[in-house]
């Protein structure tokens, strides 16, 4: 296996295109694309910083679309490959624009999987719950009230995601507890889902905080 480092700000359209050009290179093919860059805003939409909202939209919606388009085209020409787009269990909830972005990623990936069927290329949307990383700490998002059982280890999430990619699973939700949450969210009245969103917002936004940015 050969490792190659390509540094880029994935919220910058020019730099995203540079990465896309690399993914289109059939002479040096990429077998697996993982779209995992994200940005936690930790702000309310109304009265919040619109430039931060636009950056998040570019990073978590436009960039996965552009890079998936570039990689999938090359993969289909070769007849093999996989695209793994990191969404979230939040895609099924009502937690501001972050939920909206992740809902787009989930829906987009499902549609991509339909289009790719029979080509030898697969598309998987990873929809984890809370994962133990520095994401929330860097964003000053208060998650102290969430119990230990709500959290997943990053290594376990990665292992499950890669196993599901190998099996061609379209929606990958690590752990039985979050598969249960996903099922409940799909069946619950939307009013109940919105109530959960309001509760989460009250827990996580005790005051204003800066963004957490994983664009690189």
N, C-alpha and C positions, 0 to 999 in steps of 0.2 A: 504494500500500500504506500502510495506517495502522498505526502502532505504538502499543501500549498497554502500560504497565507495571503489573503487579499483584503487589505484594510479599507473600509469604506464606511461613510456615514449613510445609513440606509434611509434617512429622512431627506437626503439631498438627491434630487432627481438626476443630476448629472452623474453622481457617483453610483447611483443605482443602475444607470444605463451601462456604466463600465463593468459592473458585476454581471449584468445581463449579457453583455458581449462575450464575457468569459464563458458563461453557461451555454452559449450558442456554438462554441468551438467544438466541432465534431472530431477534430484531430486530438484533442485532449478532453475526452468526455467525462462528465460528472454523472455518477450512477445514482446518487441520492441527494436531493435538494431538501434541506430543512429550513423552513421559514420560521424563525423563532424570535426575531427582534421585536421588542415591545417597549411601550412607554406608559407608565402609570401617572395619570394626571393629578390625582388627589385634589380635585377642585369640583365645584358645582358648575354645571354648564351655564346657567343663567348668572350673569355677572362675572363669569370666569374669563380667563385669558384666551381670546379667540385664536391667536397665533399658536398657542400650545395645542388647541383642539385641531387645528389644521395640520400641525406637525404629526400629531398622533394619527390622524386620518391617513396621511401619506405613508407613515411608517407601517401601520397595521392593516391597511387595506390596499393602497396603491402598490406598495413595494411587493407584497406577496403575489399580487396579480401579475406584475411585470416579470418578476423572476420565475414564476411558475410558467408563464407563457414562453419565456426563453428556454428554460430547461426542458419542458415537456416537448417542445418542438424537436430539440436535438435527440431526446430519448426515443420519441416515436420513430424518428428516422433510423435509429439503431435497433428498435424493437425490444428495448428493455430499459428499466429505470424506475425510480419512484420519487414522488413528491410528498413530503410530510409537512403539513401546515399546522402550526401550533395555534389552536383556538383556546377554548376554556369552557368549563361548566357554566361560566358567566354568560355564555351565548344563549342560554335558556332562561336567563333571569332579566331583571330590569334594573341594571346598575349603571345608569348613565351611558355616555358614549362608548366606554370600554366594552360594555355588553353588546352594543350595536356593532362595533368593529369585529368582535369575536363571532357574533351571529353571522356577519357577512363572510368571515373566513370559513366557518362551518358550511354554510350554504354553498359558497363558491366551490369548496373542495368536493362536496357531494356532486355538484354538477360536472366538475372536471372528471371525477371518477366515472360518471356515466359516459362522457365523451371518450375517455381513454379505454373503455372496456374492449378487449380483443386486440389491443395494440402491443401487449407485453409490458405496458407502463401502468403503474397504479398511483392513486392519490389517496392520502389518509389525512383526516383531521384529528389531531390530538386534543382531547377535551378534559384536562385534569381539573382538580379542585385546587385547594391551597397546597402549594409545594414549598418545602423548606429551602429557600434561597435568600439572597440579600435584597430581593426586589422590594418588599414592603418596608424594610428598614431604611433603605436608601430613599424611598419616597416619603418617609415620615408618615406612613399609613399605620394607624393604630389597630393592630390585630391581637392585642393582648387578651381580649375577651373571648377569643375563639379557643375551644378546647383542644387538647393535644391530639385527640382522635381525628380531628378535622384535617390534620396535616399529612402530607405524603413526602417520602424521601425522594429527592431528585433522581437518585440512581435507580430506584424502583420504577419511576415514571418513564425514564429513558429506556430501561429494559423492556417494559411492556410495550412502549411505542414501537421500538424496533422489531419486536416479535410480531406485532400486528401488521407492520409494514411488510414483513416477509410473507405473511399469510394473506395479504391483500385486503385487510379489513379497512373499511371506509371511515367509520367513526370509532376512534379508540378512546375509551374512557377508563383510565387506570383505577383499579380497586372496586370491590363490590359495593362499598358504601357510596361512592360517587356514581356508580351505575344506578343505584337505588335513588339517589338524589335526582339524577337526570330523568328517570322514569316518573318520579313524583312531579317534577317541574312540568313535564309534558302533559300530565293528566290534571294538574291542579287548575282551578279557575284562575284566569289572568289577574283578577283582583287580588287573590292570595299571593301570586308571584310579585305583584307590584308592592304589596305590603312588606314582603321579605326584602325587596330592594330598598324601601324606605328605612327599614330597620338596619340594614347593612350600612347605608349611607350615614345614619346617625352614629353608628359605632366608629366608622372609619374617618369621619370628617369632623373631629372636635374643633378644628381651627384650620386656618389656611396653612399650606405647606408647599414646598417646591416640588418640581417634577422628578420622577425617576426615569432615566433615559437609558435604554439598552439598545440604541440604534447602531452601535458599532459591534 
